[in-house]
Amino acid sequence: MLSALALFAVLDANSKVLSGGYHVSQVLAFRYAILLILLAGARMARPRAGGGLASRRPWSQVLRAAFMVGSGAGFFLSLRELPLAEGYLVYFTAPFLLLALFRLLLKEPVPASAWGWCAVGFAGVLVALWPGLSAGGAWVAYGWGLFGSFCHAMVLVMNRSLRDEPGMARVIFWSAIPALPFLAPWAAVEWVTPSWGDALALSANGVLAGGATLCLASAFRHASAGRLAPLEFSALIFAVIADVTVWGVWPPALVWIGAAIVAFAGVMAQRRSTAH
């Protein structure tokens, strides 16, 4: 889970850099095309590398792919306008959504303490975002962030639901095959020919997304939402590092205060989930 969050942070920072010159459809189409190329190359070098491709639940796989596209698009459009750390604080609504969805859709028990600490973490998010919310200037970006967070939570629900269909190849194949035909026509209309450097950055998105997807799928085969959801809050560390090192942006004081509340709630929720 922590590896997935680190990879997603690098992916989001890379996508934020690309968002100034490329449409979301092109960035995502490039990502899924690279995933398929890597999978094809691995299986040419070693037949059946990563396991089988067939699925007993293809429509569930397609649904997961749709939510993955929604998550990628939501975060891309949100982070185009927001600093990475601020965008991630919007994303921290996802653990709360995740616990609710696991309880409602998968009927998995969630300790009351995990609910409570996620609520505290959500309060920390509101503290950090209050200046932007009160100014009213970033509502659209926040809205895209919330949409991406909901889709991300649904991806994790689908990962848990599909834990009986493991394997690297199956996860990558069923992520890319439904998404690419949907994105390709849109990307063709919005196409901007990238420089060699940007082509490498676009390709890197595919590698990063593939690694993060595999880590997430593996995590939710082995542990419940109550155990994993609080770890989502640790992504803030990676976001702040990216903001400082890439853009030279230090979060303002309220963001640090909110982040401290979020981090404390995440640690406490993790401790209580482990105890249960």
N, C-alpha and C positions, 0 to 999 in steps of 0.2 A: 504493500500500500504506500509506504513512504517512497519507494523507488518510483512508483507511478506518479506521485505528486511532484517529485523533483523533475521528472521528464515532462510533465504537463507544464510546469513553470517555464522551462526552457522553450518548449513549444509555443507557449503563449507570448513570451518575450519576442521570439522570432516572428510570430504572426503579427505582433504589434508593429514591428519594424516594416514588415511587408505591406501592412494595411494602408500606408500612405500612397502606394502606387498600383495596387492590384485589388480587383473585386473579390469578394468573399467566395463566389462560385469558382473562380480560377484557383484560388489558394486551396480550397477543399478538394477540387477535382484533381489537382496536381498531387495532393496528399494521398488520395486513394489509388491513383494510377501508380505511384511509386510503391505503395504497399503490394499491389498485385505483381509488379515487376520483380520485387524482392522475393515474394513467395514463389513465383514461377522460376526464378533463378536458383533458389534453394532446392526446389524439387527436381530441376534438371541436373543439378550437381549430385543430388542424393535423392533417388526416388522415394516418394512418400515421406519426405522430411516434414516433420511437424504433425504427422498423423493423417487421418482420413479427412475428407471434405464433406461427405454426405451428412445430412442432418435429419433426425427423425421429427424435428419441429421447425421446418423452414420458415413458417410465418412468424414464429417468435424471433428467429434470427433476423428476419426482415424488419420487424418492429424495433429490435435493438439497433439495427443500422440506421433507421429513421431517427431515433433519438440521438444517436451519435452525430448525425448531420446537424440536427437542431442544436445540440450542445456546442459543436464547433462553430456554427454560424453565430449563435448568441454571444459567446465569449469574444469572437473576432470583432463583432460590431460594437460590443461594449468597450473592449480594451482599446479600440481605435480612438475613443474619446477620453478615456479615464487613465490615470496612472495605474500601473499594474497592481500595486498594493491596494488601492481603493477599489479596483474592479474585483479583486479577490475577496474583499470584505463583503461585497454583494454576493459573491459565490458562496460565502459561508452560511447562507441560508440553506444550502444543500444538505448538510447533516441533519437539520431539523426535518426537512422534507423527506429525507431518506428514511428516518426512523418511522415517520407517519406512513410512508408508502409500504415499507416492509410489514408494518403491523396490519395495514388495510388489505394489501394485495397478496402477501405471502403468509399472513397469519403467524409471523414469527414473534415470540414474546420479546418485549423491550423493557428492561428494568426501569422503574419509575425514576431512579436517580439519573439515568441517561437522559430521559426527557427533561428533567430539571436542569441539568448542567448544559444541555443544548439550548434551553431557553435563556440561561444566563449568557451563553455565547452569542445568541441572537441579539440580546440587549447590548452587548459590546459592539456588535456590528452597527446598531442604530446610533450609538454614541459616536462612533468613528465617522459615520456618513452624515451626521446631522447637519454640518455646515452646507454640504452639497444639497441635501434634501430641502433645507429651509430656503436656500437661494433659488431653488427651482430651475437651475441651469442644466442639470444633468439627468433629468427624468427619463429621457429616451435611452440614454446609455445605461442607466440603472434598470430600465425595463428590459432591455436586451440581456443584461446580466442575470436578471431573475428568470427570464425564459431559458437561458443557457443552464442555469442552476437546476431548474426543474427537469430539463432534458437529461442533464448529467445524473441526477438522482434516479431517473427512470432507467438509464443505462446500467446503473449499479443494481437496481432491482432485477433487470433482465439478466445480468451476469449471474446473480444468485439463483434465479429461476433456471438458467441453462447450465448450472454447474455439473449436470450429469452428461454434458457434451463437451468434454475438455479437449485440448489439443491446440497448439499454436496455429496450425494451418487452417483449421475450421474457423477459429476466431477471426483471423485476418481475411479469409476468403469471404465469409458471410458479412463482414463489415464493409468490404469494398464493392462486392458484386452488385448489391442493390443500390448503393449510393452513386456509383460512377455514371450509370446511364441517366439518372435523374439530373446530375450536376453538369454533365458534359455539354449538352446543348446550351445551357445558360452560360457556361464558361466560354463557349465558342463566341457567343454574342459579345461578351464583355472582355474578350481576350486582349491582353497587352503582352507583346513579345518581351520576355525578360532578358536582362543582361546575363552574362555567364555567372556573375556573382549571385544575382537574384535567383537564377535557375538552381544553383547549389542550395540557397536558403530555402527555396520552395521544396526541393527534394529532401532536405534535412527534416522538414515538417513531416514527411511520410515516415521516415525512420523513427523520429521521436514519438509520433502518434502510435505507430505500431508497437513500440516498446512499452509505452504507457498503457495501451489497451491490453496487452498480454499480462502485464503486472496486475492490472485491475481484475481481469478475469480470474487470475490465479488466486488473488487475495480473497475474493468472494466465494471461491470454491471451498475455502478452508476456515472461514470465520463469519460470524453473524454481523448484522448491521450495528448492533449495540457495541460490538467490539471494535469495528472499523470506522464507523461514522465520525467519532471524535477526532480521529487522526487527520481528518480533512483540514482541521484548523492549522496544522503545522505547515500547510502550503504558504501561509503568510510569510514565513521566514524566507522562502525562496523568492517570493514576490518582492519583498523589500530589497533583497540582495540584487535582484535584476534592476529595480528602479534606480538604485544607487550607482551600480557599476555601468549600466548601459546609458541611462538618461541623466544621471547626476541629480535625481530628484529624491529629496528626503521627505518622508511623510510628515505632515504637520502634527502638532501636539495632540489634538483630539484623536487622530488616527493611532498614535502610540498608546493612548489611554484605552481606546476601544480594543486595540490589538492585545493589550495586556489582559483585559477582561476575557477576551476570546481565548487566549492561550491558557489562562488559568482554568477556565471552564473546560477546555479540551483535555487538559491533564487530569482534572478531577473526574470527568466523565469516563476517561480511559481507565482510571483506577477503579471506579465503581463497576464498570463493565467487566473488568478482569476479575473482580471479586465475585461477581455473579456467575 
